């Protein structure tokens, strides 16, 4: 059961990594700041998945990296200031929503990878 959950977590994180990189082009979000921020967050998520595939134990490093990418997605609109323009609100909501989803999936992945006992 844990193996199936680990594969599901990695698949979801890999899909999130690809989506966060492509979303600005697909959805037409206009901010170049959001575009670069999302590209870096997607690269970080992709790195987390690769780390987890190459080093199966411990999962803390890879899931922590994914969790950090999720935190960045939530914080980036405020930190980088692209909440100032109402035209960027779709990008803001996208990043915040995806960031929380990534944090939840990474937390599940870290908890599932813990050794019993």
ROMAR-113163 format. One record per residue (C-alpha): x, z, y; residue number from 0. Coordinates in steps of 0.5 Angstrom, whole numbers, plus 2048, in hexadecimal, padded with zeros to 3 digits. Layout:
N
<node x="X" z="Z" y="Y" nr="NUM"/>
...
% end
This chain:
117
<node x="800" z="800" y="800" nr="0"/>
<node x="806" z="802" y="805" nr="1"/>
<node x="809" z="7FB" y="804" nr="2"/>
<node x="803" z="7F7" y="805" nr="3"/>
<node x="802" z="7FB" y="80C" nr="4"/>
<node x="809" z="7FA" y="80E" nr="5"/>
<node x="808" z="7F3" y="80D" nr="6"/>
<node x="802" z="7F3" y="811" nr="7"/>
<node x="805" z="7F7" y="816" nr="8"/>
<node x="80B" z="7F2" y="817" nr="9"/>
<node x="806" z="7EC" y="816" nr="10"/>
<node x="802" z="7EF" y="81C" nr="11"/>
<node x="808" z="7F0" y="820" nr="12"/>
<node x="80B" z="7E9" y="81F" nr="13"/>
<node x="805" z="7E6" y="821" nr="14"/>
<node x="804" z="7EB" y="827" nr="15"/>
<node x="80C" z="7E9" y="829" nr="16"/>
<node x="80A" z="7E1" y="829" nr="17"/>
<node x="803" z="7E2" y="82C" nr="18"/>
<node x="806" z="7E6" y="832" nr="19"/>
<node x="80C" z="7E1" y="833" nr="20"/>
<node x="806" z="7DB" y="833" nr="21"/>
<node x="800" z="7DE" y="836" nr="22"/>
<node x="802" z="7DD" y="83D" nr="23"/>
<node x="803" z="7D5" y="83C" nr="24"/>
<node x="7FC" z="7D5" y="838" nr="25"/>
<node x="7F8" z="7DA" y="83C" nr="26"/>
<node x="7FB" z="7D7" y="843" nr="27"/>
<node x="7FD" z="7DD" y="846" nr="28"/>
<node x="801" z="7DC" y="84C" nr="29"/>
<node x="806" z="7E1" y="84E" nr="30"/>
<node x="80D" z="7DF" y="84C" nr="31"/>
<node x="80F" z="7E6" y="84C" nr="32"/>
<node x="80A" z="7E8" y="846" nr="33"/>
<node x="80C" z="7E1" y="843" nr="34"/>
<node x="813" z="7E4" y="842" nr="35"/>
<node x="811" z="7EB" y="841" nr="36"/>
<node x="80D" z="7E9" y="83B" nr="37"/>
<node x="812" z="7E4" y="838" nr="38"/>
<node x="817" z="7EA" y="838" nr="39"/>
<node x="812" z="7EF" y="835" nr="40"/>
<node x="811" z="7E9" y="830" nr="41"/>
<node x="818" z="7E9" y="82E" nr="42"/>
<node x="819" z="7F0" y="82E" nr="43"/>
<node x="813" z="7F0" y="829" nr="44"/>
<node x="816" z="7EB" y="825" nr="45"/>
<node x="81C" z="7EF" y="825" nr="46"/>
<node x="818" z="7F5" y="822" nr="47"/>
<node x="815" z="7F0" y="81C" nr="48"/>
<node x="81C" z="7ED" y="81B" nr="49"/>
<node x="81F" z="7F4" y="81A" nr="50"/>
<node x="81A" z="7F7" y="816" nr="51"/>
<node x="81B" z="7F1" y="811" nr="52"/>
<node x="823" z="7F2" y="811" nr="53"/>
<node x="823" z="7F9" y="811" nr="54"/>
<node x="81D" z="7FC" y="80D" nr="55"/>
<node x="81F" z="803" y="80E" nr="56"/>
<node x="81E" z="806" y="812" nr="57"/>
<node x="818" z="803" y="816" nr="58"/>
<node x="819" z="808" y="81C" nr="59"/>
<node x="81D" z="803" y="81F" nr="60"/>
<node x="819" z="7FD" y="81F" nr="61"/>
<node x="813" z="800" y="820" nr="62"/>
<node x="815" z="804" y="826" nr="63"/>
<node x="818" z="7FE" y="829" nr="64"/>
<node x="811" z="7FB" y="828" nr="65"/>
<node x="80E" z="801" y="82B" nr="66"/>
<node x="813" z="800" y="831" nr="67"/>
<node x="810" z="7F9" y="832" nr="68"/>
<node x="809" z="7FB" y="832" nr="69"/>
<node x="80B" z="800" y="837" nr="70"/>
<node x="80E" z="7FB" y="83B" nr="71"/>
<node x="808" z="7F7" y="83B" nr="72"/>
<node x="804" z="7FC" y="83D" nr="73"/>
<node x="808" z="7FE" y="843" nr="74"/>
<node x="80B" z="7F7" y="845" nr="75"/>
<node x="805" z="7F5" y="849" nr="76"/>
<node x="806" z="7FC" y="84D" nr="77"/>
<node x="80E" z="7FC" y="84D" nr="78"/>
<node x="80E" z="7F5" y="84F" nr="79"/>
<node x="809" z="7F5" y="854" nr="80"/>
<node x="804" z="7EF" y="851" nr="81"/>
<node x="7FE" z="7F3" y="852" nr="82"/>
<node x="7FE" z="7F2" y="85A" nr="83"/>
<node x="7FB" z="7EB" y="859" nr="84"/>
<node x="7F4" z="7EA" y="856" nr="85"/>
<node x="7F6" z="7E3" y="853" nr="86"/>
<node x="7FB" z="7E7" y="84E" nr="87"/>
<node x="7F5" z="7EC" y="84C" nr="88"/>
<node x="7F4" z="7E8" y="845" nr="89"/>
<node x="7FC" z="7E9" y="844" nr="90"/>
<node x="7FC" z="7F0" y="845" nr="91"/>
<node x="7F6" z="7F1" y="841" nr="92"/>
<node x="7F9" z="7ED" y="83B" nr="93"/>
<node x="800" z="7F1" y="83C" nr="94"/>
<node x="7FC" z="7F8" y="83C" nr="95"/>
<node x="7F8" z="7F6" y="836" nr="96"/>
<node x="7FD" z="7F3" y="832" nr="97"/>
<node x="802" z="7F9" y="834" nr="98"/>
<node x="7FD" z="7FE" y="831" nr="99"/>
<node x="7FC" z="7FA" y="82B" nr="100"/>
<node x="803" z="7F9" y="829" nr="101"/>
<node x="804" z="801" y="82A" nr="102"/>
<node x="7FF" z="802" y="826" nr="103"/>
<node x="801" z="7FD" y="820" nr="104"/>
<node x="808" z="800" y="821" nr="105"/>
<node x="806" z="807" y="820" nr="106"/>
<node x="802" z="805" y="81A" nr="107"/>
<node x="809" z="802" y="817" nr="108"/>
<node x="80D" z="808" y="819" nr="109"/>
<node x="808" z="80D" y="816" nr="110"/>
<node x="807" z="808" y="810" nr="111"/>
<node x="80F" z="808" y="80F" nr="112"/>
<node x="810" z="80F" y="80E" nr="113"/>
<node x="812" z="812" y="808" nr="114"/>
<node x="80D" z="816" y="804" nr="115"/>
<node x="80F" z="81E" y="804" nr="116"/>
% end
